[in-house]
Amino acid sequence: MDITKRTTFFALAVLAVLSVATALMPSGTAEADCGSAAEVTLYGGQVIEVGTVTIWNDDTYLYVTYSTGGGWVLNETHLSVATSLYDIPQTRSGNPIPGKFRYKTEYDPAVTEFTYVIDAGEWSQEGLELFIAAHAVVELDGYETAWADGLDFPGNNWATYFTYIMQPCNGEVPS
């Protein structure tokens, strides 16, 4: 899928998710996450939809959840969050280096969901754009490398990243 089609697909997918999430919000007010979550497809082997990566924030933390479906499981996850694409560990030619990402976890036994809870202190500025590289090693009948859908890194591979805007927080979800 070329970058224009992926970008268009991503935008439509986010709009659909936001529409459903808004419709399902409970009435009344309660302590809750800020703004809206963003969800992107997790692709194994470039084209196999193996799950999703969902990101959201509250006043204190940034949350990133990897979820698999269809029998796929997570064996490893690697996550980099930065305020610039070039702050994500990469080779000189622009290929990301997941083993050098700040957040990484191996699972034994394998899992179908995992959430990173990250102190958002350095990113607490409302409206701040974050660059997210979410990589995984997934398994069904064999192992596959997986990346959260997004834009291509400048290097010569299929690795991708996406951006997330820190959502405003007021501690309440409207009715």
C-alpha positions in Angstrom: 0.0 0.0 0.0 1.6 3.3 -1.0 2.0 6.1 1.5 -0.9 8.2 0.2 -3.3 5.3 0.4 -2.0 4.4 3.9 -2.3 8.0 5.1 -5.9 8.2 3.7 -6.8 4.8 5.2 -5.3 5.8 8.6 -7.2 9.1 8.7 -10.5 7.4 7.9 -9.8 4.6 10.4 -9.1 7.2 13.2 -12.3 9.1 12.3 -14.3 5.9 12.5 -12.8 4.9 15.8 -13.5 8.4 17.3 -17.1 8.3 16.1 -17.7 5.0 17.8 -15.9 6.0 20.9 -17.9 9.2 21.2 -21.2 7.3 20.8 -20.2 4.8 23.5 -19.2 7.4 26.1 -21.1 7.0 29.4 -23.4 9.8 30.6 -22.4 12.0 33.6 -18.9 13.0 34.5 -16.1 10.9 35.9 -12.4 11.0 36.2 -11.1 9.8 32.8 -8.5 10.0 30.2 -8.0 13.2 28.3 -9.4 13.8 24.8 -9.6 10.9 22.4 -7.5 7.8 21.9 -5.8 7.1 18.6 -5.7 3.6 17.2 -3.6 2.3 14.3 -3.4 -1.1 12.8 -0.4 -3.4 13.7 0.9 -5.0 10.6 3.0 -8.2 10.6 5.1 -9.0 7.6 4.1 -5.7 6.0 0.5 -6.7 5.0 -1.0 -9.0 7.6 -3.3 -7.2 10.1 -2.3 -8.8 13.4 -3.8 -6.3 15.8 -3.8 -2.6 16.9 -1.8 -0.1 18.8 -3.8 2.4 20.8 -2.4 5.5 22.4 -4.0 8.1 24.8 -3.0 10.3 27.7 -4.3 11.7 31.0 -2.8 14.4 33.2 0.1 12.2 34.3 0.7 9.4 31.9 0.9 8.4 28.3 -0.6 4.9 27.6 0.3 2.7 24.6 -1.5 -0.6 24.3 -0.5 -3.3 21.8 -3.4 -5.7 21.2 -3.5 -8.8 18.9 -6.3 -10.8 17.4 -7.1 -13.7 15.1 -4.9 -16.0 17.1 -1.8 -13.8 16.9 0.3 -13.3 20.1 3.0 -10.9 21.2 6.5 -12.3 22.0 8.2 -8.9 22.2 7.3 -5.2 22.0 9.6 -2.2 21.4 8.4 1.4 21.7 10.0 4.7 21.1 8.3 8.0 21.9 10.0 11.3 20.9 9.3 14.9 20.0 11.2 14.5 16.7 11.5 11.7 14.2 15.3 12.0 14.5 15.1 11.3 18.3 13.9 7.8 17.6 17.0 5.5 17.5 18.0 4.9 13.8 20.9 3.9 11.7 22.7 6.6 9.7 20.6 5.6 6.7 17.4 6.2 8.6 16.4 2.6 9.5 15.0 2.4 13.1 16.7 0.2 15.6 14.0 -1.4 17.8 16.6 -3.0 20.2 17.6 0.5 21.2 14.1 1.8 21.8 13.6 3.0 25.4 10.7 0.8 26.1 10.9 -2.9 25.4 9.4 -6.1 26.9 9.7 -9.8 26.2 6.8 -12.1 27.0 7.1 -15.7 28.2 4.5 -16.9 27.9 3.3 -14.8 24.9 0.4 -12.4 25.5 -2.4 -10.9 23.4 -2.3 -7.4 25.0 0.2 -5.2 26.8 0.1 -1.5 27.9 3.0 0.7 28.5 2.3 3.3 31.2 4.8 6.1 30.7 5.3 9.2 32.8 4.1 12.0 30.5 6.0 14.7 32.5 8.3 15.7 29.7 5.5 15.6 27.2 2.7 17.2 29.3 2.3 20.2 27.0 -1.2 20.2 25.5 -1.0 20.0 21.7 2.6 18.6 21.6 3.2 16.3 18.7 4.8 13.0 19.6 6.5 10.6 17.1 5.7 7.0 17.9 7.5 3.9 16.6 5.7 0.8 17.8 7.4 -2.5 16.8 6.6 -6.1 17.8 7.5 -9.6 17.2 4.3 -11.6 16.8 3.5 -15.3 16.3 0.7 -17.4 14.9 2.1 -20.3 12.8 5.5 -18.6 12.7 7.2 -15.4 13.8 6.7 -12.1 12.0 8.0 -8.6 12.6 5.3 -6.1 13.1 5.0 -2.3 12.9 2.1 0.1 13.8 0.8 1.6 10.6 2.0 5.1 9.7 4.5 6.9 7.7 7.7 5.4 6.3 11.1 6.0 8.0 13.6 7.6 5.7 15.7 4.3 5.5 15.3 1.5 3.1 12.9 -0.9 4.9 9.2 -1.1 5.7 9.4 0.3 9.2 6.8 2.9 10.0 6.0 5.5 12.7 2.9 7.6 13.5 2.3 10.8 15.4 0.1 11.6 18.3 -1.0 15.0 19.7 -1.1 15.3 23.5 -4.7 15.8 24.4 -6.0 18.5 26.6 -6.9 17.5 30.2 -9.5 18.8 32.5 -10.0 15.6 34.5 -13.6 15.0 33.4 -15.4 13.5 30.4 -18.4 15.5 29.4 -21.9 13.9 29.5 
